[in-house]
Amino acid sequence: MNEQVAESEGVQLDAAVGSVEQASQALREAFPGKVRPDEREGYEGVIVDADALVDAALFLRDQLGFRYLSSVTGVDYANDGLLESVYHAYGAESGALVFKVQVGCGNPEIPSLVSVWPSANFQERESYDMYGIRYAGHPNLQRILTWEGFAGHPMRKDWREPYYEEEHKPFKTRHPDGGVFRAEDRNPFGRNVQYSPGFDPAKWEDIAQSAVYDGLMREVKEEGLQTETITVNVGPQHPSTHGVLRVVVVLDGETVVDLMPVLGYLHRNHEKIGERCTFPQIIPYTDRLDYICSMSNGLGYVLAVEKLIGIQPPERAEYIRVIMAELTRIVNHLMAIGFLWNDVGAYFTPVIYAFNERELILDLFEMVSGSRMMCNYMRVGGVFEDLPAGWMEKARALVYDRLPRFVDEFHRLLSENEIWRSRSMGVGILPAEQAVAMGASGPLLRASGVPYDIRRVEPYSIYDRFDFDVVVRHNADVYDRFLVRMEEMRQSLRILRQAMNQIPAGPVQTGKKNWTMKVPAGEAYHRIEAPKGELGFYLVSDGGSNPWRYHVRSTSMINLTPLAEMCRGHKIADVVVILGSIDITLGEVDR
C-alpha cells in the first residue's frame, strides 16, 4: 500500500521565485511601461500591454517559475470601452499571479499564449466564442461551445437571447408582481432563432465540421505504398463518451493518427444564467455542473463569494463542509472506477458493486439536504441546516467500518485482473512535464508523478488541520490513474475520521438566510481540489446583488486538453479507455 502514496517523490512544479508580490514586482521591473499594477479598488494583479504579453508570459514561466496556467477567461467592461482577458498562473507553492490584458471593443485582438502554456487552448477558444476576443496565433481559433451560425457572443453585456426578459432576476413578469406567460407565445417558432449577419441556413455548409476534418486529414506512406487515413466520429451519441461528447478520430487502419474533441452539445450558458441571478441564487445551478459532485461544486462557489465579501463561516460549518466534500470524493471515485471498467468491457458488475456503496452515501446527502444528487446544501457563510438526528451515527458506521472494508475488497477484486492490467498498463501515457503544461489536475496530474493537491499546497477551509497523504504514481498511464483514485478513497476516509472526531458544537451559518446580498465591488478567484481536479470560480462584483462576471474554471474541460497526445499511436479501442481514465462530466465541460 505504501507504493501508492508519496509525499515528496515525483516531479515537482517549480517553486515560484519569491512571493506573488515579489514576482509581480519583478515582472514590472522586467517590462517597464508595459506592465503596471491593477489599481482598481478590490482588484489584484497586473495589467500587461498586449504587445508584451507573450514575452511577459515566458518570463513568468521560465524565470519566475509560474509553470501552471490555471484559468483564462474574458470580462466585458463595455461601459469603459474595454474587453479584458484574465489569467491566473501558479508555481509549486505560490498563490495566483493574476495578469490581465485590456483591449478596445472595436478590435479585440490579443496574442495567444498556447505556445507558452498549452492549457490555454480550449480556454482561449471559449473566450473568443463567448466574448469575441481574437487570440492571434492560436492554432485552431474557432467557436467551441456554440456553432458558426450563432449570432453574436453571448457573454457580452449587449447580447440578448430570443426569450430575453430582463437583465437580473427576479423578473418583474413573475408572480407575485406580474403575470406568468409562455415565452413561446411571444417568440413563435421560426422567429425565435438568431443567425450571424449574412448567414443563410438554407445555404449553410458545416464549415466547423469541414475545418475539423481538413485539419486532421493526412496521408500515410508505408513501404512505398501511399494510403489515406479515415476519419470517424465517436459520439456525440455514444455510451462510452460519458455524455454528449463528440471525438473526431483520424485512423490509419485501427491506429489513432490524430484526434480532436468537439464540445458544446450540452452548452446552456450556465455563466450567463449565473450573471442574471443574485449571488445566493447561483448555488443550485452549481449542482448541475459536475452533477456527480454537487456538494464540492457548491463548496467551491461559496468559498469564492466569501473571499469576495471577507466573511468566515462558523467552525462547525467548516467541518460539515469538509465531511460532505470528502464523502463526495469517494462517490466520484467509486463511479469513475466502475464506469472505467465498463469502458474496458467488464459490463456492469463493477459499476453495480460501486453503486451499492454510493447509494449509502447518497442516503446521507438526502438526510441533510433533501436531495440525493442536486443537494443545494452549501450557503454563503455556512451550510443550509445542521446535521439531523442520527446522521452522525450512520456516517460513522460507513466511514469506520463498511467503506474501509469495501475499498480493500474492491482493490483486491480489480487490481490484479489480467485483462484489466493488459488494457491499462502503458496505455494513455501523459508525461509529467506535458501534464503540467496542459493544465491537467487531480488524479490525472498526480498519476503522472506530480504530487500537487490544492488541499495541501494552498489549503482552504480547514484542510490544514488534517493529516493525509498526497497520492502520487509515476507511470502516468490508465492503470496508475485507477490506483490513485483507489488510494484517494482511503485518504478521504482518513480525513473523514479526523473530522468526525474533531467536529465542535455550535452554529452552522453566519448571518441571515436570504436569497440576495450586496457584495463589495472587486474580483476574487477561488479554487478547490474537487474530486476530478482543480475547480475554480472567478467572480467580479460591481457592488450590486448580482455578479458582473461569473466564470467556472471547468476541471473536466481542461483535463480534455491532452486527450489527443494521450491517444496518438494507440488503437481505436484504447480511446474509450483513455477517455474514461480522465473522468469527465459533460455538464461541467460544456456548462
C-alpha positions in Angstrom: 0.0 0.0 0.0 3.0 2.3 0.7 3.9 2.2 -3.0 0.6 4.0 -3.8 1.4 7.0 -1.5 4.2 9.5 -1.7 4.6 12.9 0.0 7.8 14.1 -1.6 8.6 11.9 -4.6 7.7 12.7 -8.2 8.2 15.6 -10.5 7.5 18.9 -8.7 6.2 22.1 -10.1 8.9 24.7 -9.9 8.7 26.8 -6.8 7.9 30.3 -7.8 10.7 32.9 -7.2 9.6 34.6 -4.0 6.1 35.6 -3.2 3.4 36.6 -5.6 4.1 40.2 -4.7 7.8 39.8 -5.4 7.1 38.1 -8.7 4.7 40.8 -9.6 7.4 43.4 -8.8 10.0 41.5 -10.8 7.6 41.4 -13.8 7.0 45.1 -13.7 10.8 45.8 -13.5 11.5 43.5 -16.4 8.9 45.2 -18.6 8.8 48.9 -17.6 6.0 50.8 -19.1 4.4 47.5 -20.4 3.3 46.0 -17.1 1.5 48.1 -14.4 -0.4 47.2 -11.2 -4.2 47.0 -11.4 -5.1 49.9 -9.2 -8.9 49.4 -9.4 -10.3 49.1 -5.9 -10.9 45.4 -5.0 -8.8 44.1 -7.9 -5.4 42.4 -7.8 -2.5 41.6 -10.1 -1.1 43.5 -13.0 -2.2 44.7 -16.4 0.0 43.8 -19.3 0.1 45.6 -22.7 -0.9 43.2 -25.5 2.3 43.6 -27.4 4.3 42.5 -24.4 2.0 39.6 -23.4 4.0 36.7 -24.9 7.4 37.9 -23.6 5.9 38.6 -20.1 4.3 35.1 -20.1 7.6 33.5 -21.0 9.3 35.5 -18.2 6.7 34.3 -15.8 7.1 30.7 -16.8 10.8 30.4 -17.3 12.3 33.0 -14.9 9.8 33.2 -12.1 8.6 29.6 -12.0 4.9 30.0 -12.8 4.6 26.9 -14.9 1.0 26.2 -14.3 -1.7 28.3 -16.1 -4.9 27.6 -14.3 -7.5 29.9 -15.7 -8.1 32.1 -18.8 -11.4 34.0 -19.3 -12.8 37.2 -20.6 -14.7 40.1 -18.9 -16.8 42.7 -20.6 -16.2 46.3 -19.4 -18.0 47.8 -22.4 -19.1 50.8 -20.3 -15.4 51.7 -20.4 -15.0 50.6 -24.0 -12.9 47.6 -23.0 -12.8 43.8 -23.1 -10.4 42.1 -20.7 -8.6 38.7 -20.8 -7.8 37.5 -17.3 -5.1 34.9 -16.5 -4.3 33.0 -13.2 -0.8 31.4 -13.1 0.7 29.3 -10.3 4.1 28.0 -9.1 4.5 24.9 -6.9 3.6 26.6 -3.6 2.5 30.1 -4.6 -0.8 31.7 -4.8 -2.2 33.0 -8.0 -0.3 35.6 -10.0 -3.1 37.4 -11.8 -2.4 39.3 -15.0 -4.7 40.9 -17.5 -4.8 42.4 -21.0 -7.3 45.1 -21.9 -8.3 45.8 -25.5 -10.9 48.0 -27.1 -14.3 46.5 -28.0 -13.9 47.6 -31.6 -10.9 45.4 -32.4 -10.4 42.9 -29.6 -7.2 41.1 -30.5 -4.7 39.6 -28.1 -1.7 37.3 -28.7 -2.4 33.7 -28.0 -0.5 32.0 -25.1 -1.0 28.4 -26.3 2.7 28.4 -27.4 3.7 29.2 -23.8 1.0 27.3 -21.9 -0.9 24.7 -24.0 -3.6 24.7 -21.3 -4.8 28.0 -22.8 -6.0 26.2 -25.9 -9.7 25.4 -25.1 -9.9 28.4 -22.7 -8.9 31.0 -25.4 -11.4 29.4 -27.8 -14.1 29.8 -25.2 -13.2 33.4 -24.6 -13.3 34.0 -28.3 -16.7 32.3 -28.6 -18.3 34.0 -25.6 -16.7 37.5 -25.9 -15.3 37.8 -29.5 -11.7 38.3 -28.3 -9.4 37.1 -31.1 -6.3 35.4 -29.9 -3.8 35.9 -32.7 -1.6 32.9 -33.4 -4.0 30.4 -31.8 -3.6 27.0 -33.7 -7.4 26.5 -34.0 -9.3 29.6 -33.2 -12.9 28.6 -33.9 -16.0 28.6 -31.7 -16.0 25.8 -29.2 -19.4 25.9 -27.3 -21.6 27.4 -30.0 -21.6 27.0 -33.8 -20.6 29.3 -36.6 -24.2 30.3 -37.4 -24.7 31.6 -33.8 -25.4 35.3 -33.7 -23.0 37.3 -31.5 -21.0 36.5 -28.5 -23.4 35.5 -25.7 -21.4 36.6 -22.6 -21.2 40.2 -23.9 -23.4 42.6 -21.9 -25.2 43.9 -25.0 -26.2 40.4 -26.2 -29.9 39.4 -25.9 -31.3 36.0 -26.3 -34.7 35.5 -28.1 -36.5 34.9 -24.8 -34.9 37.9 -23.1 -36.9 39.5 -20.3 -34.7 41.5 -18.0 -31.0 41.7 -17.1 -31.4 40.4 -13.5 -33.7 38.1 -11.5 -36.3 38.2 -10.0 -38.1 39.1 -13.3 -40.9 41.6 -12.8 -43.1 39.4 -15.1 -43.1 36.7 -12.5 -45.5 36.1 -9.6 -46.5 38.0 -7.5 -45.6 41.3 -9.2 -46.5 40.3 -12.7 -48.4 37.7 -14.7 -46.9 34.4 -15.8 -46.8 33.9 -19.6 -45.5 31.4 -22.0 -42.3 32.7 -23.6 -43.1 30.8 -26.8 -46.2 32.9 -27.3 -44.1 36.0 -27.7 -41.5 34.2 -29.8 -43.3 32.0 -32.3 -41.4 29.1 -33.9 -39.5 30.4 -36.9 -38.8 33.8 -35.4 -37.1 32.6 -32.2 -33.6 31.8 -33.8 -30.9 34.4 -34.4 -28.2 33.9 -37.0 -25.0 35.6 -37.7 -25.2 38.6 -40.1 -25.3 37.4 -43.7 -25.9 33.8 -42.6 -28.4 31.8 -44.6 -29.3 28.4 -43.0 -30.6 27.2 -46.4 -27.1 27.6 -47.9 -25.2 26.5 -44.9 -22.3 24.2 -45.1 -20.8 22.9 -41.9 -17.6 25.0 -42.0 -16.6 24.0 -38.5 -17.1 20.3 -39.3 -15.1 20.5 -42.5 -12.4 22.5 -40.7 -12.1 19.8 -38.2 -11.8 17.2 -40.9 -9.5 19.3 -43.1 -7.2 20.0 -40.2 -6.9 16.3 -39.3 -6.8 14.6 -42.7 -3.4 13.4 -43.8 -1.7 10.8 -46.0 0.3 7.9 -44.6 3.2 6.4 -46.6 4.3 2.9 -45.7 7.0 0.9 -47.5 6.4 2.7 -50.8 2.6 2.4 -50.6 0.6 5.7 -50.4 -2.6 5.2 -48.4 -5.2 7.5 -46.9 -6.3 7.7 -43.4 -10.0 7.5 -42.5 -11.8 9.9 -40.2 -14.6 8.6 -37.9 -16.8 10.2 -35.3 -17.1 8.7 -31.8 -20.2 10.3 -30.3 -21.9 12.6 -29.5 -24.5 9.8 -29.1 -22.2 7.1 -27.8 -22.3 5.4 -24.3 -18.6 5.5 -23.9 -18.0 9.2 -24.4 -19.6 9.8 -21.0 -22.3 12.2 -22.3 -22.8 14.2 -25.5 -19.1 14.4 -26.4 -18.0 14.0 -30.0 -14.5 12.8 -30.7 -13.3 13.1 -34.3 -10.6 10.4 -34.7 -8.2 10.0 -37.7 -7.2 6.4 -38.2 -4.6 4.5 -40.1 -6.2 1.1 -40.0 -7.1 0.9 -36.3 -4.2 3.1 -35.1 -5.0 6.6 -34.0 -3.1 9.2 -36.0 -4.8 12.2 -34.6 -7.9 13.2 -32.6 -10.0 16.2 -31.7 -12.7 16.6 -29.0 -15.7 18.6 -30.3 -17.6 20.2 -27.4 -20.7 22.2 -26.9 -23.6 19.8 -27.5 -24.7 20.3 -23.8 -23.9 24.0 -23.6 -26.7 26.0 -22.0 -24.7 29.1 -21.0 -24.5 28.4 -17.3 -22.4 31.5 -16.7 -24.9 33.8 -18.4 -27.7 32.3 -16.3 -25.5 32.9 -13.2 -25.0 36.6 -14.1 -28.7 37.0 -14.2 -29.1 35.6 -10.7 -28.2 37.1 -7.3 -25.1 35.6 -5.7 -27.0 33.1 -3.5 -29.4 32.1 -6.3 -26.4 30.7 -8.2 -25.8 27.9 -5.7 -28.5 25.5 -7.0 -27.1 25.9 -10.5 -23.6 24.8 -9.5 -25.2 21.4 -8.6 -25.8 20.9 -12.4 -22.1 21.3 -13.4 -20.5 18.1 -12.3 -23.8 16.5 -11.2 -21.9 13.7 -9.6 -20.2 16.1 -7.2 -22.8 18.8 -6.3 -21.5 19.2 -2.7 -18.0 20.0 -4.0 -19.3 22.4 -6.6 -21.3 24.3 -4.1 -18.3 24.5 -1.7 -16.0 26.0 -4.4 -18.6 28.6 -5.3 -19.5 29.8 -1.8 -15.8 30.0 -0.9 -15.3 32.4 -3.8 -18.2 34.6 -2.6 -16.9 34.5 0.9 -13.4 35.6 -0.3 -15.0 38.5 -2.1 -17.1 39.5 0.9 -14.5 38.7 3.5 -16.6 36.6 5.8 -15.7 33.4 7.8 -18.2 30.6 8.3 -18.6 29.1 11.8 -16.3 26.2 12.9 -19.0 23.6 12.8 -20.0 24.6 9.3 -16.3 24.3 8.2 -16.2 20.7 9.5 -19.5 19.8 7.9 -18.3 21.2 4.6 -15.2 19.0 4.7 -17.1 15.9 5.6 -19.5 16.5 2.7 -16.6 17.2 0.3 -14.7 14.0 1.2 -17.8 11.9 1.0 -18.3 13.4 -2.5 -14.8 12.4 -3.4 -15.5 8.8 -2.5 -18.8 8.9 -4.5 -17.0 10.3 -7.5 -14.1 7.8 -7.5 -16.4 4.9 -7.0 -18.3 5.9 -10.1 -15.1 6.7 -12.1 -13.6 3.3 -11.4 -16.9 1.5 -12.1 -17.5 3.2 -15.4 -13.9 2.9 -16.4 -14.2 -0.9 -16.0 -17.4 -0.7 -18.1 -15.5 1.1 -20.8 -12.9 -1.7 -20.8 -15.7 -4.2 -21.4 -16.3 -5.6 -17.9 -20.1 -4.9 -18.4 -21.9 -3.6 -15.3 -20.6 -5.8 -12.5 -18.0 -3.3 -11.1 -20.5 -0.4 -11.6 -23.2 -2.1 -9.7 -20.7 -3.1 -7.0 -19.6 0.5 -6.6 -23.2 1.9 -6.8 -24.2 -0.2 -3.8 -21.8 1.8 -1.6 -22.6 5.1 -3.4 -26.2 4.8 -2.6 -25.4 4.6 1.1 -23.5 7.9 0.9 -26.4 9.4 -1.1 -28.7 8.4 1.8 -26.6 10.7 4.0 -26.8 13.5 1.5 -30.6 13.1 1.3 -30.8 13.3 5.1 -29.1 16.7 5.3 -30.3 18.3 2.1 -33.5 16.5 1.0 -31.9 15.5 -2.3 -29.6 12.7 -3.4 -27.7 14.4 -6.3 -28.7 18.1 -6.6 -28.1 18.8 -3.0 -28.2 22.6 -2.8 -26.7 22.4 0.7 -23.8 24.9 0.8 -24.6 28.5 1.7 -22.6 31.7 1.7 -21.5 31.8 5.4 -22.1 28.2 6.2 -24.5 25.4 5.3 -28.2 25.1 4.9 -29.0 23.2 8.1 -27.2 21.4 10.8 -26.8 17.6 10.7 -30.1 15.9 11.6 -30.5 13.4 14.4 -29.0 10.1 13.7 -26.9 11.3 10.8 -23.5 11.1 12.5 -24.2 7.6 13.7 -25.0 6.4 10.2 -21.9 8.2 8.8 -19.6 6.7 11.4 -20.8 3.2 10.6 -19.9 3.8 7.0 -16.6 5.6 7.5 -15.2 3.4 10.3 -16.4 0.0 9.2 -18.2 -0.6 5.9 -16.3 1.6 3.5 -12.8 0.7 4.5 -13.6 -3.0 4.1 -15.3 -2.3 0.8 -12.3 -0.3 -0.6 -9.9 -3.1 0.3 -12.1 -5.7 -1.3 -12.7 -3.6 -4.4 -9.0 -3.1 -4.8 -8.3 -6.9 -4.4 -11.1 -7.7 -6.9 -9.9 -5.3 -9.6 -6.2 -4.5 -9.4 -4.7 -7.9 -10.3 -7.2 -8.8 -13.1 -5.0 -9.9 -16.0 -7.3 -8.4 -18.7 -7.5 -5.1 -16.9 -3.8 -4.8 -16.5 -3.1 -5.6 -20.1 -5.7 -3.0 -21.3 -4.5 -0.2 -18.9 -0.7 -0.6 -18.2 1.3 1.5 -20.6 -1.8 2.9 -22.2 -2.6 6.7 -22.4 0.7 7.9 -21.0 0.8 11.5 -20.1 4.4 12.6 -19.0 4.7 15.0 -16.1 6.0 17.9 -18.0 3.2 17.6 -20.5 0.6 17.2 -17.8 1.7 20.5 -16.2 1.9 22.4 -19.5 -1.6 21.3 -20.5 -3.2 22.2 -17.2 -4.0 18.7 -16.1 -5.2 18.5 -12.5 -6.5 16.0 -9.9 -5.8 12.2 -10.3 -4.8 12.8 -13.9 -1.9 15.1 -12.8 -0.9 13.1 -9.7 -0.8 9.8 -11.7 1.8 11.5 -13.9 4.2 11.8 -10.9 3.3 15.4 -9.8 2.3 15.4 -6.1 0.1 18.6 -6.5 -3.0 18.8 -4.4 -4.6 22.1 -3.7 -5.7 20.9 -0.2 -2.0 20.7 0.6 -0.3 23.4 -1.4 -2.9 26.1 -0.9 -5.1 24.9 2.0 -8.7 26.2 2.0 -11.4 25.8 4.6 -9.8 23.8 7.4 -7.8 21.3 5.4 -4.6 22.4 7.1 -5.8 20.7 10.3 -5.9 17.2 8.8 -3.2 14.6 8.4 -3.4 12.9 5.0 -1.1 11.9 2.2 -1.0 13.3 -1.4 -1.4 10.2 -3.5 1.0 10.1 -6.5 2.1 7.4 -9.0 4.8 7.6 -11.6 3.9 5.5 -14.7 1.4 8.1 -16.0 -0.9 5.6 -17.6 -4.5 4.4 -17.2 -3.6 1.8 -14.6 -1.9 4.4 -12.3 -5.0 6.7 -12.6 -7.0 3.8 -11.3 -4.6 3.3 -8.4 -4.6 7.0 -7.5 -8.4 7.1 -7.2 -8.4 3.8 -5.2 -5.9 5.2 -2.7 -7.5 8.6 -2.6 -10.7 7.0 -1.2 -8.6 5.6 1.7 -7.2 9.1 2.3 -10.7 10.6 2.2 -11.7 8.1 4.9 -8.7 9.1 6.9 -9.8 12.8 6.7 -13.4 11.9 7.5 -12.4 10.0 10.7 -10.4 13.0 11.9 -13.2 15.5 11.0 -15.9 13.4 12.8 -13.7 13.2 15.9 -12.9 16.9 16.0 -16.3 18.5 14.9 -17.4 21.0 17.5 -20.9 22.1 18.5 -22.2 25.5 17.5 -24.0 27.4 14.8 -23.7 26.4 11.1 -24.5 29.8 9.5 -23.1 33.3 9.7 -25.8 36.0 9.3 -29.3 35.6 7.9 -30.6 33.2 5.4 -31.6 35.2 2.3 -31.5 35.0 -1.5 -29.9 38.3 -2.1 -26.9 40.2 -0.7 -24.8 43.2 -1.6 -21.3 42.2 -2.4 -18.4 44.7 -2.4 -17.0 45.8 -5.7 -13.9 43.8 -6.8 -12.8 40.4 -8.0 -12.0 37.1 -6.5 -10.8 33.7 -7.8 -11.0 30.6 -5.6 -10.1 27.1 -6.5 -10.6 23.8 -4.7 -9.3 20.2 -5.1 -12.6 18.8 -6.4 -12.7 15.0 -7.0 -11.8 15.3 -10.7 -9.2 18.1 -10.2 -9.0 21.8 -9.9 -12.4 23.5 -9.9 -12.2 27.3 -9.9 -14.7 30.2 -9.7 -13.8 33.7 -10.8 -16.2 36.4 -9.7 -16.3 40.1 -10.4 -18.8 42.3 -8.5 -19.8 45.9 -9.3 -21.1 46.4 -5.8 -24.6 45.1 -6.5 -26.5 41.9 -5.7 -25.7 40.1 -9.0 -22.2 39.2 -10.2 -20.9 41.3 -13.1 -18.8 38.3 -14.1 -19.3 34.7 -13.1 -16.8 32.2 -14.6 -16.3 28.5 -13.9 -12.8 27.1 -14.4 -14.0 23.6 -15.6 -11.9 20.7 -14.4 -13.4 18.3 -17.0 -12.9 20.6 -20.0 -9.3 21.5 -19.3 -8.4 17.8 -18.5 -9.6 17.0 -22.0 -6.8 19.2 -23.4 -4.1 16.4 -23.5 -6.5 13.7 -24.8 -5.1 13.8 -28.4 -1.5 13.5 -27.0 -2.5 10.5 -24.9 -4.3 8.7 -27.7 -1.9 9.0 -30.7 -0.3 5.7 -31.6 -2.9 3.6 -29.7 -5.8 1.6 -31.2 -9.3 3.0 -31.5 -10.5 0.7 -28.8 -8.0 2.3 -26.4 -9.5 5.8 -27.0 -12.6 4.8 -24.9 -10.4 3.6 -22.1 -8.1 6.6 -22.1 -11.1 9.0 -22.1 -12.7 7.1 -19.2 -9.4 7.3 -17.2 -9.6 11.2 -17.4 -13.0 11.1 -15.7 -15.2 13.8 -17.1 -18.7 15.0 -16.7 -20.2 16.8 -19.7 -22.3 19.1 -17.6 -19.1 20.7 -16.4 -17.3 20.5 -19.8 -20.0 22.5 -21.7 -21.7 24.4 -18.8 
